[in-house]
Amino acid sequence: MADRYFFTHADAQQGPYSADEMRNLALAGKILPTDSVWQEGMKQRFPASAVQNLFEGHVAAEDTDDKLAARESDEMLAVEELPAAPVAPHLAEKAPRPPEKERPKRVISIKGGVLCSQDGKHVQFRKKCTVCAYEEQGRSTQVIRAGSMKIPFFCRKCRKGRTTEMQGTS
């Protein structure tokens, strides 16, 4: 869908117009730099003189005879320029956020196991029964997550299912 623009001239709302039609109206003098301009759906209105490319290649209507005479005599004008505001500021591209650095994670407590090592992403541990103290010989590896982690295992001595619980933080 094409963008639709409006302007207010002599307290009368005009529009909708396309961007090209708005430029043609400005060049024809139908839109003055003091008129308000906005895009459909916008609450904020901008003076037409602040809109980029609206009066391109055109002498603004607010120029007085004194300013024109000064230009003809090659005198430098110290006219403060207004900051250029786009007609649709919500369409302007925002700078992408830099990716957040992944913070190292840690296991801060373990129940039903023996902590062997951790590197900020993974934890190595041995599973240990809390009832009979049987400890598995091999190591298990788990990705560290913030919060509680439960890893089930089977105790060969008790012949029952047990759980290793770890508390992780970032």
Secondary structure, DSSP 8 states (H G I E B T S, - for coil): ----EEEEETTEEEEEE-HHHHHHHHHTTSS-TTSEEEETT-S--EEGGGBTTSSTTS--TT--HHHHHHHHTT----------B-S-GGGS-------------EEEEEESEEEEEE-SSEEEEEEB-TTT--B-SS-EEEE--SEEEEEEEEETTTTEEEEEEEEEE-
